[in-house]
Amino acid sequence: MDDKRLTLNGKKRLKRLARTRTGLVILGLLIAIGFILFLINGKKDDEPLTDADAEFHFIDVGQGDGAMILAGDTCVVIDCGPTDNASDFLDYVGEYTDRIDCLVLTHAHEDHMGAASAVLNGIDVDAVLMTAYASDAVFYGRTLDAMEKHDLTPTEAVVGETYEYGDVTFEALSPARDYGDLNNNSIVLKVTAGGTTALFTGDAEADVETEIMKTYGDRLDADILKVGHHGSSGSTTGEWLSAVSPRFASISCGKNNDYGHPHQATINRLGEAGVEYYRTDKDGDVVLLCKDGKHAQTSSALRRVRKDT
């Protein structure tokens, strides 16, 4: 009996060992399959990096605004940040292109166009779009001098007009009049590039948003929203978000800035509207890649040198 028990116990141990080995083999196969799927999915995620229909770059310029749009062979820059960030801004743009088809200056505030003279002097610019509402500040005079130096006559944005620069189209939605305030006199543009639409709002606030909604109604729908006035609570109302219904939003603001931007009320409204948002003070440079009607947020580590492709 003892010998039989030992034999039976031995067989049971062998069966358990076999089951264990089989389980380990299956586990190993599952891990291998998972790793292969990870590589395949990673490859799919990377595809738009080299073949995006359009790229929307919201560049970390500190407390200010600076954005770049790439579509086909076209490069458009909308605002370029403050004077003290000019070198970094130029370096960023220079990683992708050696020419700007159009430089848009939404309004005459230093945090949006302080670096404009450096951009005009540091890279070839084919055209400039700006408002008629000027400033007597030193940075503004430098910008005008740089345009004169390079034989550039700025185009004044006119509400209702459409402007085409290569593969990028703008429609000017504001300012329809002089609001008596440079923030509200910002150019507001609906941009179309690679089948994607985006609203760039400068520092326009709630009163301007309301007027634009009355004029354009359901034509405001856009995939991407550049949040107004660095996320100030005086912009980006709930009604505005409902009218625009963006999938993505980007807030340009400086880390630990003196204004408390973005304000919590704006963050709350974005959350309530279900908008996926990014902020340059926390996320750094925000890049939205657009391919076949789909969008993917990437980091600045995924940059490519467009001018060499």
matplotlib code that plots the C-alpha trace (Angstrom):
import matplotlib.pyplot as plt

x = [0.0, 2.8, 4.4, 1.1, 0.5, 4.0, 3.4, 0.1, 1.5, 4.3, 1.9, -0.1, 3.0, 4.0, 0.5, 0.6, 4.1, 2.9, 0.0, 2.3, 4.7, 1.7, 0.5, 3.9, 4.1, 0.6, 1.6, 4.8, 2.8, 0.3, 3.2, 4.8, 1.5, 0.9, 4.4, 3.9, 0.5, 2.2, 4.8, 2.1, 0.0, 3.0, 3.8, 0.2, 0.4, 3.6, 2.4, 0.9, 4.3, 5.7, 2.6, 0.2, -2.3, -1.8, 0.1, -1.0, 1.8, 1.1, 4.5, 5.5, 6.6, 6.0, 3.3, 2.2, 0.9, 2.8, 1.5, 2.6, 0.5, 2.1, 0.2, 1.8, 4.6, 2.9, 4.0, 1.8, 2.7, 0.0, 1.6, 5.2, 5.4, 7.2, 10.6, 12.6, 11.5, 12.4, 15.5, 13.7, 10.8, 13.0, 14.9, 11.6, 10.2, 13.6, 13.6, 10.7, 11.1, 13.2, 10.2, 7.0, 4.2, 2.3, 2.9, -0.3, -0.1, -3.5, -3.1, -0.5, 0.4, 4.0, 3.2, 1.8, 4.2, 7.2, 9.3, 7.9, 10.9, 13.3, 11.2, 11.1, 14.8, 15.7, 13.6, 12.1, 8.5, 6.3, 3.3, 2.1, -1.6, -2.5, -5.1, -5.3, -5.2, -1.7, 0.5, 3.1, 5.2, 8.8, 8.3, 5.6, 7.9, 10.6, 8.2, 7.2, 10.9, 11.6, 8.7, 10.0, 13.5, 12.2, 9.8, 6.8, 3.5, 1.1, -2.4, -5.2, -7.6, -11.1, -14.0, -15.8, -12.8, -11.0, -7.2, -5.4, -1.7, -0.8, -2.6, -3.9, -7.1, -8.2, -11.6, -11.5, -14.4, -13.4, -12.8, -15.9, -15.3, -13.1, -13.9, -11.6, -9.5, -6.5, -7.6, -11.0, -9.5, -7.7, -8.0, -10.2, -9.6, -11.2, -8.4, -8.7, -5.7, -5.6, -9.3, -9.1, -10.6, -9.3, -10.4, -7.6, -9.0, -6.1, -7.2, -10.8, -13.2, -16.8, -18.5, -16.6, -17.5, -21.2, -21.1, -19.3, -21.9, -24.7, -23.1, -21.8, -24.1, -23.6, -20.6, -18.3, -18.0, -14.3, -12.0, -9.5, -9.9, -7.0, -8.5, -8.9, -6.8, -4.6, -7.5, -8.9, -12.3, -13.5, -13.3, -14.4, -17.9, -20.1, -22.1, -19.0, -17.8, -21.3, -21.1, -17.6, -17.9, -14.1, -12.6, -9.3, -8.3, -5.0, -4.3, -1.1, 0.2, 3.4, 4.3, 3.4, 2.3, 1.3, -2.3, -3.3, -3.9, -5.7, -8.5, -10.3, -13.6, -12.4, -10.9, -14.3, -16.2, -13.8, -14.4, -18.2, -18.1, -16.1, -13.2, -9.8, -7.5, -3.7, -1.8, 1.7, 2.6, 2.2, 2.5, 5.2, 4.9, 1.6, 1.5, -1.8, -1.3, -4.2, -4.5, -7.6, -9.9, -8.3, -6.2, -3.4, -1.7, 2.1, 5.0, 7.8, 10.2, 8.5, 9.7, 10.8, 12.8, 10.3, 12.6, 14.9, 12.1]
y = [0.0, 2.4, 1.8, 2.4, 5.6, 6.8, 6.0, 7.8, 10.8, 10.9, 10.9, 13.6, 15.8, 15.1, 16.2, 19.3, 20.1, 19.6, 21.9, 24.5, 24.3, 24.6, 27.6, 29.3, 28.6, 30.2, 33.1, 33.6, 33.5, 36.1, 38.4, 38.0, 38.7, 41.7, 43.1, 42.6, 44.4, 47.2, 47.6, 47.6, 50.1, 52.3, 52.2, 53.3, 56.2, 57.4, 57.4, 60.9, 62.3, 61.9, 62.3, 64.6, 66.6, 69.5, 70.3, 72.8, 73.9, 75.9, 77.0, 77.5, 81.2, 81.9, 84.3, 85.1, 83.5, 81.9, 79.3, 77.7, 75.8, 73.5, 72.1, 70.8, 73.2, 76.0, 77.6, 80.1, 81.7, 83.3, 85.6, 85.0, 85.7, 88.4, 90.0, 88.0, 84.7, 85.7, 83.5, 80.4, 81.0, 81.4, 78.3, 76.3, 77.6, 77.1, 73.4, 73.0, 75.6, 78.3, 80.4, 81.7, 82.2, 84.5, 86.0, 87.0, 89.5, 89.4, 92.6, 95.2, 93.7, 92.8, 89.3, 88.5, 90.3, 91.5, 89.0, 90.0, 92.2, 89.3, 86.9, 89.3, 89.8, 86.2, 84.2, 84.9, 86.1, 86.5, 88.3, 89.9, 90.1, 92.5, 94.9, 98.7, 99.2, 100.3, 101.0, 103.6, 101.0, 100.5, 96.9, 98.0, 100.6, 97.9, 95.7, 98.4, 99.2, 95.5, 95.3, 98.3, 96.9, 93.8, 95.6, 94.1, 96.0, 94.5, 93.4, 94.7, 91.9, 92.8, 91.0, 88.7, 88.4, 85.1, 84.9, 82.0, 81.3, 78.0, 75.2, 77.3, 79.5, 82.2, 83.8, 86.9, 87.0, 90.0, 92.9, 94.3, 97.7, 99.6, 98.2, 100.8, 98.0, 96.3, 92.9, 93.1, 94.5, 91.2, 89.5, 86.4, 83.9, 80.7, 78.7, 75.7, 73.5, 69.9, 69.4, 70.6, 73.8, 75.9, 79.2, 81.6, 84.2, 86.4, 88.1, 88.7, 88.5, 87.6, 90.7, 89.9, 86.2, 87.2, 89.5, 86.8, 84.2, 86.6, 87.1, 83.6, 81.3, 77.7, 78.5, 78.6, 74.8, 74.0, 71.0, 73.1, 76.2, 78.5, 79.6, 83.4, 85.7, 82.9, 81.3, 84.4, 84.0, 86.9, 84.8, 81.3, 81.4, 78.3, 79.7, 80.2, 76.6, 75.3, 77.3, 76.2, 72.7, 72.0, 68.6, 70.1, 73.4, 74.9, 77.5, 79.6, 80.9, 81.2, 79.0, 80.7, 83.9, 87.0, 87.0, 83.6, 82.3, 80.1, 81.0, 78.1, 79.2, 78.7, 75.3, 74.3, 75.4, 73.4, 70.4, 70.8, 71.0, 67.8, 69.5, 67.9, 70.8, 71.4, 74.3, 75.4, 76.2, 72.5, 70.6, 72.7, 72.9, 71.4, 69.8, 68.6, 66.4, 66.0, 63.0, 61.7, 63.7, 62.3, 64.1, 63.1, 65.1, 64.7, 66.1, 68.4, 65.4, 64.2, 67.1, 66.6, 69.0, 69.9, 72.0, 69.0, 66.6]
z = [0.0, 0.9, -2.5, -4.3, -2.4, -3.3, -6.9, -6.9, -5.2, -7.7, -10.6, -9.0, -8.6, -12.2, -13.3, -11.2, -12.6, -16.1, -15.5, -14.0, -17.0, -19.4, -17.5, -17.6, -21.4, -21.9, -19.7, -21.7, -24.9, -23.7, -22.6, -26.0, -27.8, -25.6, -26.3, -30.1, -29.9, -28.0, -30.7, -33.4, -31.6, -30.9, -34.6, -35.4, -32.9, -34.4, -38.0, -37.9, -36.8, -40.2, -42.3, -40.4, -42.5, -40.1, -36.9, -34.3, -32.0, -28.9, -27.8, -24.2, -24.3, -20.5, -19.8, -23.3, -26.5, -29.4, -31.8, -35.1, -37.7, -40.2, -43.1, -46.3, -47.1, -45.3, -41.9, -40.2, -36.8, -34.6, -32.0, -30.9, -27.2, -25.2, -25.9, -23.4, -25.0, -28.5, -28.9, -27.6, -29.9, -32.9, -32.0, -31.8, -35.1, -36.8, -35.9, -38.4, -41.1, -42.5, -43.8, -42.3, -44.9, -42.6, -39.2, -37.4, -34.6, -32.8, -30.9, -29.7, -26.3, -25.5, -24.3, -27.7, -30.1, -28.1, -30.0, -33.4, -34.4, -33.6, -35.7, -38.6, -38.5, -37.8, -40.3, -43.7, -43.4, -46.5, -45.0, -41.8, -40.7, -37.9, -36.6, -37.1, -33.4, -32.6, -29.6, -28.8, -26.9, -27.8, -28.9, -31.3, -32.9, -33.3, -35.1, -37.6, -38.2, -38.8, -41.3, -43.1, -43.2, -44.9, -47.3, -45.6, -45.6, -43.1, -44.1, -41.9, -40.8, -41.9, -40.3, -42.8, -45.1, -45.8, -46.2, -47.8, -47.2, -48.9, -47.2, -44.4, -44.6, -42.1, -41.6, -39.5, -37.0, -35.0, -34.2, -35.9, -34.2, -31.8, -28.3, -26.7, -25.3, -26.9, -25.5, -27.0, -30.2, -30.7, -34.1, -33.7, -36.5, -37.5, -39.0, -41.4, -42.0, -43.2, -42.7, -39.1, -37.8, -34.9, -33.2, -32.2, -29.9, -28.7, -25.5, -26.5, -23.6, -22.9, -24.6, -27.8, -27.6, -27.3, -30.4, -32.4, -31.4, -32.5, -35.9, -36.7, -34.7, -35.6, -37.9, -34.8, -34.4, -34.3, -33.4, -31.4, -29.3, -28.2, -24.9, -24.7, -22.5, -21.0, -19.3, -17.6, -16.0, -18.1, -21.3, -22.4, -21.1, -21.0, -23.9, -26.0, -25.3, -26.3, -29.5, -30.4, -29.0, -29.3, -28.7, -27.6, -26.0, -25.2, -22.6, -23.0, -19.7, -17.6, -14.7, -11.4, -13.2, -11.3, -12.7, -11.4, -15.0, -15.8, -13.4, -11.7, -13.1, -16.6, -15.8, -14.3, -17.4, -19.7, -17.4, -17.4, -21.2, -21.5, -23.3, -23.2, -22.4, -22.1, -20.5, -21.4, -17.8, -16.9, -20.2, -21.9, -25.7, -26.7, -30.2, -31.7, -34.8, -37.2, -39.6, -41.4, -39.1, -36.0, -33.4, -31.1, -28.4, -28.4, -26.5, -27.7, -27.5, -30.8, -32.9, -36.4, -38.6, -41.3, -43.4, -44.1, -45.2]

ax = plt.figure().add_subplot(projection="3d")
ax.plot(x, y, z, "-o")
ax.set_aspect("equal")
plt.show()
